[in-house]
């Protein structure tokens, strides 16, 4: 739960520190500019609020690991992705998008702090404890933080603890450990297909190279 709060705060702070011109630059998400990614983060924050406000007495059907599924690599052509692009363009001014993320994102952060980790919540037809749900989102925040700064070398990067936790969770989702020679950031980027492995990385992966990438969603 604490990692959720800290990784989410770091991501929101990175967005707050962007210049207006940065919003028109490409992000690490295929087909999305930085402004599109930030708009997606607003929707994510809304999802967190909705989920934490949807308690249930049903037994959990997922945990922080099984919440994630291996999906097809994003192409930017998905209808929901296209909707995000249109919504982001409607903001017109980056300051409005920043304000909305700060407003809704802060509320999501407060709701997470107040949540009972053992309480059960429902989302997407599945039931998780609030602790598992928020733990799963550490991977979401960290990957999108990497997407945010992919082409913004001066922007604030994810925290070391967030990267380490996200890597550990990704490896459990993937059912494989990536070489210890990989930094946590490189393990996430290569593992999820955000960049191709170098020759040295491919050699270190050995037979595991054939199992990658494993985009998650």
VOKEGU-569439 format. One record per residue (C-alpha): residue in three letters; x, y, z. Coordinates in nm, 2 decimals, padded with zeros to 4 digits. Layout:
<recs>
+--------+--------+--------+--------+
| residu |      x |      y |      z |
+--------+--------+--------+--------+
|    ALA |      X |      Y |      Z |
...
+--------+--------+--------+--------+
</recs>
This chain:
<recs>
+--------+--------+--------+--------+
| residu |      x |      y |      z |
+--------+--------+--------+--------+
|    UNK |  00.00 |  00.00 |  00.00 |
|    UNK |  00.29 |  00.24 |  00.08 |
|    UNK |  00.46 |  00.15 | -00.25 |
|    UNK |  00.14 |  00.24 | -00.43 |
|    UNK |  00.13 |  00.58 | -00.27 |
|    UNK |  00.50 |  00.65 | -00.33 |
|    UNK |  00.51 |  00.53 | -00.69 |
|    UNK |  00.19 |  00.72 | -00.77 |
|    UNK |  00.31 |  01.04 | -00.60 |
|    UNK |  00.64 |  01.01 | -00.80 |
|    UNK |  00.45 |  00.97 | -01.13 |
|    UNK |  00.22 |  01.27 | -01.06 |
|    UNK |  00.52 |  01.48 | -00.96 |
|    UNK |  00.70 |  01.39 | -01.28 |
|    UNK |  00.39 |  01.51 | -01.48 |
|    UNK |  00.37 |  01.83 | -01.28 |
|    UNK |  00.73 |  01.91 | -01.36 |
|    UNK |  00.68 |  01.88 | -01.74 |
|    UNK |  00.69 |  02.19 | -01.96 |
|    UNK |  00.41 |  02.26 | -02.20 |
|    UNK |  00.62 |  02.16 | -02.49 |
|    UNK |  00.68 |  01.82 | -02.35 |
|    UNK |  00.32 |  01.72 | -02.38 |
|    UNK |  00.35 |  01.72 | -02.76 |
|    UNK |  00.65 |  01.48 | -02.76 |
|    UNK |  00.61 |  01.10 | -02.82 |
|    UNK |  00.57 |  00.88 | -02.52 |
|    UNK |  00.69 |  00.53 | -02.47 |
|    UNK |  00.34 |  00.40 | -02.56 |
|    UNK |  00.29 |  00.32 | -02.93 |
|    UNK |  00.08 |  00.59 | -03.10 |
|    UNK |  00.05 |  00.81 | -02.80 |
|    UNK |  00.20 |  01.15 | -02.73 |
|    UNK |  00.29 |  01.25 | -02.37 |
|    UNK | -00.05 |  01.43 | -02.34 |
|    UNK | -00.23 |  01.11 | -02.44 |
|    UNK | -00.05 |  00.91 | -02.17 |
|    UNK | -00.13 |  01.17 | -01.91 |
|    UNK | -00.50 |  01.16 | -02.01 |
|    UNK | -00.48 |  00.78 | -01.97 |
|    UNK | -00.35 |  00.84 | -01.62 |
|    UNK | -00.65 |  01.05 | -01.54 |
|    UNK | -00.87 |  00.76 | -01.64 |
|    UNK | -00.66 |  00.52 | -01.43 |
|    UNK | -00.70 |  00.74 | -01.13 |
|    UNK | -01.08 |  00.74 | -01.19 |
|    UNK | -01.07 |  00.36 | -01.21 |
|    UNK | -00.89 |  00.34 | -00.87 |
|    UNK | -01.15 |  00.56 | -00.71 |
|    UNK | -01.44 |  00.36 | -00.86 |
|    UNK | -01.28 |  00.03 | -00.75 |
|    UNK | -01.21 |  00.14 | -00.40 |
|    UNK | -01.57 |  00.26 | -00.37 |
|    UNK | -01.70 | -00.08 | -00.49 |
|    UNK | -01.67 | -00.31 | -00.19 |
|    UNK | -01.79 | -00.67 | -00.20 |
|    UNK | -01.83 | -00.96 |  00.04 |
|    UNK | -01.74 | -01.21 | -00.24 |
|    UNK | -01.43 | -01.43 | -00.22 |
|    UNK | -01.12 | -01.30 | -00.41 |
|    UNK | -01.08 | -01.43 | -00.76 |
|    UNK | -00.75 | -01.26 | -00.84 |
|    UNK | -00.44 | -01.14 | -00.65 |
|    UNK | -00.17 | -00.88 | -00.74 |
|    UNK | -00.01 | -01.13 | -00.98 |
|    UNK | -00.32 | -01.29 | -01.15 |
|    UNK | -00.47 | -00.94 | -01.19 |
|    UNK | -00.24 | -00.91 | -01.49 |
|    UNK | -00.27 | -01.08 | -01.82 |
|    UNK | -00.02 | -01.12 | -02.11 |
|    UNK | -00.18 | -00.92 | -02.40 |
|    UNK | -00.10 | -00.84 | -02.76 |
|    UNK |  00.16 | -00.57 | -02.81 |
|    UNK | -00.01 | -00.23 | -02.83 |
|    UNK | -00.02 | -00.08 | -03.18 |
|    UNK | -00.21 |  00.25 | -03.11 |
|    UNK | -00.50 |  00.13 | -03.33 |
|    UNK | -00.73 |  00.01 | -03.05 |
|    UNK | -01.06 |  00.20 | -03.03 |
|    UNK | -01.01 |  00.28 | -02.67 |
|    UNK | -00.66 |  00.41 | -02.74 |
|    UNK | -00.80 |  00.63 | -03.02 |
|    UNK | -01.06 |  00.76 | -02.77 |
|    UNK | -00.79 |  00.86 | -02.53 |
|    UNK | -00.62 |  01.05 | -02.80 |
|    UNK | -00.94 |  01.25 | -02.88 |
|    UNK | -01.00 |  01.32 | -02.51 |
|    UNK | -00.64 |  01.44 | -02.46 |
|    UNK | -00.67 |  01.68 | -02.76 |
|    UNK | -00.99 |  01.82 | -02.61 |
|    UNK | -00.80 |  01.96 | -02.32 |
|    UNK | -00.62 |  02.20 | -02.56 |
|    UNK | -00.39 |  02.34 | -02.28 |
|    UNK | -00.15 |  02.12 | -02.09 |
|    UNK | -00.22 |  02.31 | -01.77 |
|    UNK | -00.58 |  02.19 | -01.78 |
|    UNK | -00.46 |  01.83 | -01.81 |
|    UNK | -00.21 |  01.88 | -01.53 |
|    UNK | -00.48 |  02.02 | -01.31 |
|    UNK | -00.72 |  01.73 | -01.38 |
|    UNK | -00.46 |  01.47 | -01.30 |
|    UNK | -00.36 |  01.65 | -00.98 |
|    UNK | -00.72 |  01.68 | -00.88 |
|    UNK | -00.84 |  01.33 | -00.95 |
|    UNK | -00.50 |  01.17 | -00.88 |
|    UNK | -00.47 |  01.33 | -00.54 |
|    UNK | -00.82 |  01.19 | -00.45 |
|    UNK | -00.71 |  00.85 | -00.57 |
|    UNK | -00.40 |  00.87 | -00.35 |
|    UNK | -00.61 |  00.97 | -00.04 |
|    UNK | -00.86 |  00.69 | -00.11 |
|    UNK | -00.57 |  00.44 | -00.12 |
|    UNK | -00.43 |  00.56 |  00.22 |
|    UNK | -00.78 |  00.52 |  00.37 |
|    UNK | -00.85 |  00.17 |  00.23 |
|    UNK | -00.85 | -00.14 |  00.44 |
|    UNK | -00.59 | -00.37 |  00.28 |
|    UNK | -00.79 | -00.67 |  00.37 |
|    UNK | -01.12 | -00.53 |  00.24 |
|    UNK | -01.25 | -00.68 | -00.09 |
|    UNK | -01.32 | -00.47 | -00.39 |
|    UNK | -01.46 | -00.55 | -00.74 |
|    UNK | -01.32 | -00.44 | -01.07 |
|    UNK | -01.37 | -00.57 | -01.43 |
|    UNK | -01.58 | -00.85 | -01.30 |
|    UNK | -01.31 | -00.97 | -01.06 |
|    UNK | -01.26 | -00.96 | -00.68 |
|    UNK | -00.94 | -00.87 | -00.51 |
|    UNK | -00.84 | -00.75 | -00.17 |
|    UNK | -00.77 | -00.37 | -00.17 |
|    UNK | -00.41 | -00.45 | -00.08 |
|    UNK | -00.36 | -00.68 | -00.38 |
|    UNK | -00.54 | -00.43 | -00.61 |
|    UNK | -00.32 | -00.14 | -00.51 |
|    UNK | -00.01 | -00.37 | -00.51 |
|    UNK | -00.09 | -00.46 | -00.87 |
|    UNK | -00.10 | -00.09 | -00.96 |
|    UNK |  00.26 | -00.04 | -00.86 |
|    UNK |  00.35 | -00.21 | -01.19 |
|    UNK |  00.11 |  00.01 | -01.38 |
|    UNK |  00.24 |  00.33 | -01.23 |
|    UNK |  00.61 |  00.23 | -01.28 |
|    UNK |  00.56 |  00.11 | -01.64 |
|    UNK |  00.38 |  00.43 | -01.73 |
|    UNK |  00.64 |  00.64 | -01.55 |
|    UNK |  00.90 |  00.48 | -01.78 |
|    UNK |  00.66 |  00.55 | -02.08 |
|    UNK |  00.63 |  00.92 | -01.97 |
|    UNK |  01.01 |  00.98 | -01.96 |
|    UNK |  01.10 |  00.76 | -02.25 |
|    UNK |  01.19 |  01.06 | -02.47 |
|    UNK |  01.23 |  01.32 | -02.19 |
|    UNK |  01.58 |  01.27 | -02.05 |
|    UNK |  01.54 |  01.56 | -01.82 |
|    UNK |  01.22 |  01.44 | -01.65 |
|    UNK |  01.21 |  01.28 | -01.30 |
|    UNK |  01.24 |  00.91 | -01.32 |
|    UNK |  01.07 |  00.63 | -01.12 |
|    UNK |  01.20 |  00.56 | -00.77 |
|    UNK |  01.44 |  00.28 | -00.71 |
|    UNK |  01.20 |  00.10 | -00.48 |
|    UNK |  00.92 |  00.13 | -00.73 |
|    UNK |  01.13 | -00.02 | -01.01 |
|    UNK |  01.25 | -00.31 | -00.79 |
|    UNK |  00.89 | -00.39 | -00.68 |
|    UNK |  00.76 | -00.36 | -01.03 |
|    UNK |  01.03 | -00.59 | -01.16 |
|    UNK |  00.96 | -00.85 | -00.89 |
|    UNK |  00.59 | -00.84 | -00.97 |
|    UNK |  00.65 | -00.86 | -01.35 |
|    UNK |  00.87 | -01.16 | -01.31 |
|    UNK |  00.60 | -01.34 | -01.11 |
|    UNK |  00.35 | -01.26 | -01.38 |
|    UNK |  00.58 | -01.38 | -01.65 |
|    UNK |  00.68 | -01.69 | -01.46 |
|    UNK |  01.05 | -01.63 | -01.52 |
|    UNK |  01.34 | -01.44 | -01.37 |
|    UNK |  01.53 | -01.20 | -01.59 |
|    UNK |  01.91 | -01.20 | -01.56 |
|    UNK |  02.05 | -01.02 | -01.25 |
|    UNK |  02.28 | -00.83 | -01.49 |
|    UNK |  01.98 | -00.64 | -01.61 |
|    UNK |  01.89 | -00.32 | -01.41 |
|    UNK |  01.54 | -00.31 | -01.29 |
|    UNK |  01.45 | -00.05 | -01.55 |
|    UNK |  01.60 | -00.26 | -01.83 |
|    UNK |  01.43 | -00.57 | -01.71 |
|    UNK |  01.09 | -00.39 | -01.73 |
|    UNK |  01.16 | -00.23 | -02.07 |
|    UNK |  01.29 | -00.55 | -02.23 |
|    UNK |  01.05 | -00.78 | -02.06 |
|    UNK |  00.74 | -00.59 | -02.16 |
|    UNK |  00.87 | -00.52 | -02.52 |
|    UNK |  00.92 | -00.15 | -02.47 |
|    UNK |  01.26 | -00.19 | -02.63 |
|    UNK |  01.44 | -00.48 | -02.80 |
|    UNK |  01.72 | -00.65 | -02.61 |
|    UNK |  02.08 | -00.57 | -02.71 |
|    UNK |  02.30 | -00.85 | -02.83 |
|    UNK |  02.46 | -00.89 | -02.49 |
|    UNK |  02.11 | -00.89 | -02.32 |
|    UNK |  01.98 | -01.15 | -02.56 |
|    UNK |  02.29 | -01.37 | -02.49 |
|    UNK |  02.23 | -01.33 | -02.11 |
|    UNK |  01.86 | -01.42 | -02.16 |
|    UNK |  01.96 | -01.75 | -02.33 |
|    UNK |  01.65 | -01.97 | -02.40 |
|    UNK |  01.44 | -01.71 | -02.21 |
|    UNK |  01.48 | -01.47 | -02.50 |
|    UNK |  01.23 | -01.67 | -02.70 |
|    UNK |  00.96 | -01.61 | -02.43 |
|    UNK |  00.99 | -01.23 | -02.46 |
|    UNK |  00.84 | -00.98 | -02.49 |
|    UNK |  00.54 | -01.03 | -02.26 |
|    UNK |  00.33 | -00.72 | -02.27 |
|    UNK |  00.09 | -00.70 | -01.97 |
|    UNK | -00.24 | -00.54 | -01.93 |
+--------+--------+--------+--------+
</recs>
